[in-house]
Amino acid sequence: MSTDPQQDWQHWHEQREAAVSSSHGPLSLTGTHWLADHPEGRIPAVPGEWREDGDEVVLTADAGDAITVDGKPFAGTVRLTADHPPIHESRVESAGRRLVVLRREGLWAVRDFDPGSEARRSFAGIEATPYDDRWVVPGVFRPYEETRSVRVENADGRERGLGLAGELTFDLHGGEHTLQVAVEDDGSLWAVFADATSGRDSYRFRFLRPEAPAADGSVTVDFNRALLPPCAFADHFICPFPPPGNTLDTAVPAGERRLNAS
């Protein structure tokens, strides 16, 4: 990183636009197909036959399905478990599309990432506010004794559990604010939040990903790097809405705001 925060932010912004518009980035998601909705095993426009079997998904295909598994042409039956990022390393592919196995709260789905998606072709960039150091403030993370799970609505209209590990407190516009956050595997924090701009001057909610707190809980909160959630790029993601208490009563016109009009 350079010593110029503005330059660092510009580099981050350019990397973000490149990542979301990459071949199998979020703009390429054309469907999330829950197998419970297709008990016969056939998903419209998705090759192969997909059936759930306990802790695995069974994929059956013939040569005409033009499927590869682990990079090799596939015909027969294979048992699959849930894929993990990055998308381009998922096991099943068909004509450049990645068919990604997903599991949420015991339910299985197949996601179709198509580099030829309309959203990817029409992408015109992310509208983001230029860097401003007034949106970088000190914060304190206080972990809960035990991780909590709250039920929140998701972008697909269903309620699911959201795990929360503690609270992040900081001062903004002369007032103290608190966000409930999760802790990622690498120790960094993740918050789903809304503010007074949400649904008007910015997308209806956004993500914030501060780096791992220091041993004393201190952490830098940088709203210049507020992120659009995946569901801002494609309707087929199931992003969680902010949990109760994570809607700030002040405006945060910083970071990523919405997609540029194409």
PAPASE-358609 format. One record per residue (C-alpha): x, y, z. Coordinates in pm, 1 decimal, decimal comma. Example, Ala and Ser with C-alpha at 12.3 -4.5 7.8 and 13.67 -1.06 7.14 Angstrom:
east  north  up
1230,0  -450,0  780,0 $
1367,0  -106,0  714,0 $
//
This chain:
east  north  up
0,0  0,0  0,0 $
110,6  356,3  -61,9 $
121,1  625,9  203,0 $
-154,3  818,0  24,0 $
-499,4  707,7  151,3 $
-669,9  867,2  -151,1 $
-449,8  667,2  -387,7 $
-503,7  349,8  -188,6 $
-879,7  401,6  -202,2 $
-872,9  461,7  -577,4 $
-678,6  137,6  -625,8 $
-928,2  -46,8  -402,3 $
-1221,3  94,9  -599,7 $
-1068,9  -10,7  -931,3 $
-1001,6  -359,9  -797,2 $
-1360,3  -386,1  -678,0 $
-1501,7  -295,3  -1018,6 $
-1269,2  -546,5  -1182,9 $
-1369,6  -820,9  -937,6 $
-1746,1  -777,0  -966,0 $
-1728,2  -765,5  -1346,6 $
-1493,0  -1063,6  -1380,1 $
-1605,0  -1374,8  -1569,7 $
-1759,0  -1539,6  -1262,9 $
-1812,0  -1233,8  -1044,8 $
-2148,3  -1149,0  -886,9 $
-2276,0  -989,8  -1208,4 $
-2262,0  -1331,5  -1374,8 $
-2508,3  -1501,9  -1137,6 $
-2818,9  -1585,7  -1341,0 $
-2999,9  -1817,5  -1100,7 $
-3011,0  -1976,5  -754,7 $
-3212,9  -2295,7  -794,4 $
-3329,3  -2465,3  -472,8 $
-3341,8  -2840,1  -523,0 $
-3649,5  -2868,4  -301,5 $
-3834,0  -2679,3  -576,2 $
-3724,6  -2940,6  -834,2 $
-3789,6  -3281,9  -675,0 $
-3773,5  -3449,7  -1016,6 $
-3407,6  -3342,4  -1038,5 $
-3435,4  -3133,2  -1352,2 $
-3362,2  -2759,0  -1331,3 $
-3480,1  -2555,4  -1632,9 $
-3185,1  -2438,6  -1847,3 $
-2931,6  -2619,2  -1626,2 $
-2781,3  -2940,4  -1769,1 $
-2775,9  -3264,3  -1573,5 $
-2998,9  -3413,8  -1308,5 $
-2952,2  -3282,7  -954,8 $
-3084,9  -3457,9  -644,5 $
-3016,0  -3403,0  -277,8 $
-2918,6  -3702,8  -68,0 $
-2857,6  -3614,0  295,2 $
-2524,0  -3434,4  326,2 $
-2451,2  -3451,6  -46,2 $
-2592,8  -3363,6  -386,3 $
-2596,5  -3635,7  -653,3 $
-2533,5  -3514,1  -1007,9 $
-2613,0  -3746,3  -1298,5 $
-2520,1  -3645,4  -1651,8 $
-2451,1  -3791,5  -1994,9 $
-2211,4  -3676,5  -2262,8 $
-2481,8  -3464,8  -2424,4 $
-2499,7  -3243,8  -2115,2 $
-2146,9  -3117,1  -2194,2 $
-2053,9  -3104,6  -1827,2 $
-1702,4  -3116,6  -1686,2 $
-1621,9  -3212,8  -1326,3 $
-1280,9  -3117,5  -1187,6 $
-1183,8  -3001,6  -1536,5 $
-1256,4  -3331,4  -1712,1 $
-1548,6  -3426,8  -1940,3 $
-1806,2  -3605,6  -1729,7 $
-2072,3  -3870,2  -1787,2 $
-2217,6  -4078,1  -1505,9 $
-2295,9  -4002,5  -1141,4 $
-2093,3  -3804,7  -889,8 $
-2159,4  -3703,8  -530,6 $
-2095,3  -3339,1  -447,6 $
-2068,5  -3130,9  -132,5 $
-2104,4  -2754,5  -101,5 $
-1857,3  -2546,8  -302,2 $
-1658,0  -2268,0  -143,8 $
-1518,2  -1950,4  -301,8 $
-1364,1  -1864,9  -537,3 $
-1634,2  -1944,6  -790,2 $
-1389,9  -2027,9  -1070,4 $
-1259,9  -2317,3  -858,9 $
-1599,2  -2484,0  -820,4 $
-1609,1  -2842,4  -946,6 $
-1881,8  -2837,2  -1213,5 $
-1869,7  -2640,6  -1537,6 $
-2070,3  -2638,5  -1859,2 $
-1975,2  -2429,1  -2162,7 $
-1802,8  -2167,9  -1947,2 $
-2081,7  -2155,4  -1688,1 $
-1995,2  -2252,3  -1332,2 $
-2261,8  -2462,5  -1159,9 $
-2199,7  -2404,1  -791,6 $
-2343,2  -2621,4  -514,2 $
-2478,7  -2418,4  -221,8 $
-2618,1  -2517,8  117,3 $
-2808,9  -2288,3  352,7 $
-2972,7  -2407,0  674,6 $
-2992,4  -2763,6  546,8 $
-3133,8  -2676,4  205,1 $
-2941,9  -2737,2  -118,3 $
-2925,9  -2519,2  -426,3 $
-2738,3  -2494,1  -755,2 $
-2614,1  -2152,6  -862,5 $
-2557,2  -2073,6  -1230,1 $
-2272,4  -1826,5  -1294,9 $
-2277,8  -1735,0  -1664,1 $
-2005,5  -1502,0  -1801,0 $
-2247,8  -1403,7  -2078,8 $
-2509,6  -1264,3  -1839,6 $
-2698,6  -949,8  -1935,5 $
-2598,6  -780,4  -1606,8 $
-2230,2  -832,2  -1681,8 $
-2263,0  -706,8  -2039,3 $
-2442,9  -388,6  -1930,8 $
-2226,4  -309,3  -1625,1 $
-2125,8  59,5  -1624,1 $
-1933,8  74,9  -1297,6 $
-2004,9  138,5  -929,2 $
-2109,7  483,3  -810,7 $
-1887,2  558,3  -512,9 $
-1807,2  871,6  -314,6 $
-1442,7  982,6  -347,9 $
-1223,2  923,7  -44,3 $
-1274,1  1159,6  249,9 $
-1077,2  1113,2  573,1 $
-1373,4  1238,6  776,4 $
-1526,7  893,0  725,2 $
-1233,7  716,9  895,4 $
-1297,5  697,0  1269,8 $
-1163,6  493,6  1562,8 $
-1386,9  220,5  1699,8 $
-1395,9  -41,8  1972,7 $
-1505,8  -403,8  1927,9 $
-1662,3  -578,6  2225,7 $
-1727,0  -950,7  2172,4 $
-2030,2  -1125,1  2315,0 $
-1968,3  -1409,7  2556,9 $
-2127,9  -1639,3  2299,0 $
-2213,7  -1590,1  1932,0 $
-2578,9  -1499,8  1887,2 $
-2805,8  -1584,5  1596,0 $
-3092,3  -1358,1  1498,1 $
-3352,7  -1422,0  1231,3 $
-3347,8  -1159,1  959,3 $
-3520,7  -1125,7  625,8 $
-3304,4  -1204,0  323,8 $
-3312,4  -1048,8  -22,7 $
-3518,3  -1343,1  -154,1 $
-3793,0  -1276,7  99,8 $
-3709,3  -1567,4  331,1 $
-3592,5  -1540,0  691,2 $
-3261,1  -1698,0  788,6 $
-3028,9  -1692,6  1085,4 $
-2751,3  -1430,0  1100,1 $
-2464,0  -1502,2  1337,3 $
-2340,7  -1205,2  1542,2 $
-2026,1  -1215,0  1755,0 $
-2013,6  -872,2  1916,2 $
-2064,8  -498,2  1890,1 $
-1861,2  -228,8  1718,1 $
-1892,3  117,2  1874,6 $
-1768,8  442,9  1720,1 $
-1840,6  816,6  1709,1 $
-1982,7  970,9  1392,2 $
-2121,1  1323,1  1344,9 $
-2073,1  1388,5  1714,1 $
-2282,2  1093,2  1826,7 $
-2200,6  741,0  1942,1 $
-2320,4  457,6  1721,4 $
-2310,5  80,2  1753,2 $
-2328,2  -195,5  1493,1 $
-2368,7  -565,0  1565,3 $
-2099,7  -754,0  1374,9 $
-1985,5  -1102,1  1281,6 $
-1623,0  -1214,3  1302,5 $
-1478,9  -1375,6  989,6 $
-1236,1  -1668,9  989,9 $
-940,4  -1431,3  951,0 $
-1049,8  -1221,2  1249,7 $
-1186,1  -932,1  1042,7 $
-1531,8  -794,2  1117,5 $
-1843,6  -788,7  900,7 $
-2148,0  -568,7  948,5 $
-2471,0  -539,4  751,1 $
-2595,0  -184,8  796,6 $
-2831,0  80,8  666,0 $
-2828,8  456,2  723,6 $
-3025,3  768,9  638,4 $
-2919,2  747,5  270,9 $
-3032,3  385,7  225,2 $
-3297,1  332,8  -39,8 $
-3266,4  695,1  -153,8 $
-2911,4  807,7  -232,1 $
-2757,1  464,2  -188,5 $
-2858,4  99,6  -209,8 $
-3106,4  -18,4  55,8 $
-2826,1  -158,3  275,0 $
-2452,5  -211,9  258,3 $
-2170,4  -415,7  406,3 $
-1878,2  -291,9  615,6 $
-1564,8  -505,2  663,5 $
-1320,1  -355,2  915,8 $
-988,0  -531,5  967,2 $
-928,8  -751,0  1272,9 $
-932,3  -552,9  1599,2 $
-619,0  -514,1  1809,0 $
-584,4  -706,8  2134,6 $
-752,0  -421,5  2325,5 $
-1048,2  -422,2  2085,2 $
-950,1  -103,3  1903,4 $
-1026,9  -102,8  1532,0 $
-1036,8  149,1  1247,9 $
-1382,2  202,7  1100,3 $
-1355,6  326,7  740,3 $
-1686,6  402,0  571,6 $
-1500,2  498,5  253,0 $
-1491,4  123,9  196,5 $
-1857,8  54,2  257,0 $
-1953,8  -215,8  7,7 $
-2255,8  -290,2  -203,3 $
-2386,5  -638,1  -113,6 $
-2388,9  -909,5  -383,6 $
-2765,1  -871,3  -432,2 $
-2702,3  -519,2  -564,9 $
-2540,1  -684,8  -867,3 $
-2779,6  -976,4  -928,3 $
-3128,1  -1056,7  -800,1 $
-3038,3  -1419,3  -730,9 $
-2829,4  -1363,6  -417,4 $
-2982,7  -1412,1  -72,5 $
-2807,7  -1131,8  119,3 $
-2924,3  -1076,6  478,0 $
-3090,7  -746,7  562,0 $
-2951,2  -545,2  856,7 $
-3037,8  -695,9  1194,5 $
-3240,0  -487,7  1442,4 $
-3026,5  -197,3  1566,1 $
-2802,1  -180,5  1258,3 $
-2979,9  108,9  1089,4 $
-2783,0  423,6  1170,7 $
-2989,0  736,1  1235,7 $
-2737,9  949,5  1047,6 $
-2642,1  979,3  680,4 $
-2332,3  796,0  553,8 $
-2282,3  923,7  197,0 $
-1946,3  743,7  174,5 $
-1813,4  437,5  -3,1 $
-2003,9  243,1  -266,5 $
-2351,7  384,8  -315,7 $
-2519,0  203,0  -605,7 $
-2457,3  83,7  -960,6 $
-2402,4  344,3  -1227,8 $
-2688,1  365,8  -1473,5 $
-2601,6  167,6  -1785,8 $
//
